[in-house]
Every structure is written in structure tokens, then in C-alpha cells.
Amino acid sequence: GTKSLKYFKLAKDGCTYVLREGLAEQAKPRSLHEILGCETGGPRGTRAHEPGHSLTDYCRLKDLISRVLTYDPCERYSPFQAIKHNFFGSNTDCEVQTEA
């Protein structure tokens, strides 16, 4: 699409795309906390003051994402552990479907 051409250009080989010069330098590293907008009501504050978008809700989401993306497979959350995470609320009475 045309939006991708804002960030990528056709490489010299004519088959692949590469990141345009200067874009890597412009991007500053951000924490997951900043990306999610935990203290601002979502990314760029777009969900501030809406139900389900409190600081607690965003911190729960951040915790869930961190556990699912943990590099060490022994410490990483499994799908069954993830669905039991408190981000999804109380699901002690919830059944998990394991077959189609």
C-alpha cells in the first residue's frame, strides 16, 4: 500500500524493501508501559475516562503481555495460564473449550 512507502523503499535488488534512511534514528525506544499508555488512558490518551480503561486495567494488561512474551519458555505463560490471568476478570466458573 501507499502508507508503507512512507517508511520503506525498494532495495537496490528490486525485489525487497528496506527501511528509509533516518527513520531508525527518529524512533526512540519506549517501554511497554509507555506504548500502552498506562497512565494516560491508553495510547495517546484516546481512552481516558472510559470504563475499563483505568490505571489498574492497563497494569493488568501490561502484566499479561509481559508474561506471555517472556523469553524463557519455562517461565512464559501458557495459553491456559494466560486465560486465567486477572486481566480477564474473575473466571473461576469459566470453562475453557479445548476441542473444536
N, C-alpha and C positions, 0 to 999 in steps of 0.2 A: 503494500500500500504506500501511499504518498507520505504518511506520517513517519514511516520507518526511514525514509530518505533524509529526514531531518537529522537523524542520528547515525546512519550508516551510508557508506558509499561503496560503489562497485570496486572490487580489488583489481589489481593490475592483470590478474589471470583471466578476468572477465566472467568468472563463474561464481565467485564468493563475494561476500560483503564484509567490510571492515568498519570499525568504529571511526567516525570522523575525527580529525585532529582537534585537540583542545577540549574535547568533551570529557575525557578521563580526568583531566586536571580540574575541570569545573565541579565535578561530583565530589562532594565531601562525605566522608564516612559518617553514617548515622547509626545510632543504637536502635534495637528493636523497639524500645520504649518511645523513642522519637518518631520512628516510622509509623507506629500505631497511633500516636498522638494520645498517649495515656492520660496526660494531664490537661489536654486542650479540648477534649471531646471528640476524638477521632482525628484522622488525617486532615490537616489544615483547619481543624475545628468545625468540620462540616456537620457533626452530630451533637454538638454541645447542647446540653439541657434536654436531650431526648431520653425517653425511658429506655433502660437497658444500655446506656452509654455512660455510666458513672466511672469514676476512677477505679473502683473495685472491679467492675466488669472488665475494663481494659487490662487491669493487672492479672485477672484470671486468664484472659485470652493470651496475654504475654507469657504467662507461666506454662500454659498448654502448648503453645508454639515452641517454646524453648525445650520442653520435654520431648516433643515429637521430633524435633530437629537435632537432638543430642547426637554427637558423632559416634560415641561408643555404643555399639549395638546392645551391650549388656545393660547399659543404663537407660537407653532410649525407650520411650513408651511404646507399647504395642497398641494396635487398634482397639483392643478390648480395654486396656488401661485408659486410653485417650477418651473413649466414650463415657467412662465413669468419672472423668475429671469434673471438678465442681464448676467449671465454666458452663457446662450444660445443665446446671441446676441439680436439684435433688432427683436422682434416678435410681433410688433403691428399689422401687417397684417396677422398674423398666426392664423389659425383656429385650435381649439382643438377638436379632434374626441372623442365623449362621448359614442358612441354606436358601436358595432362590425359590 
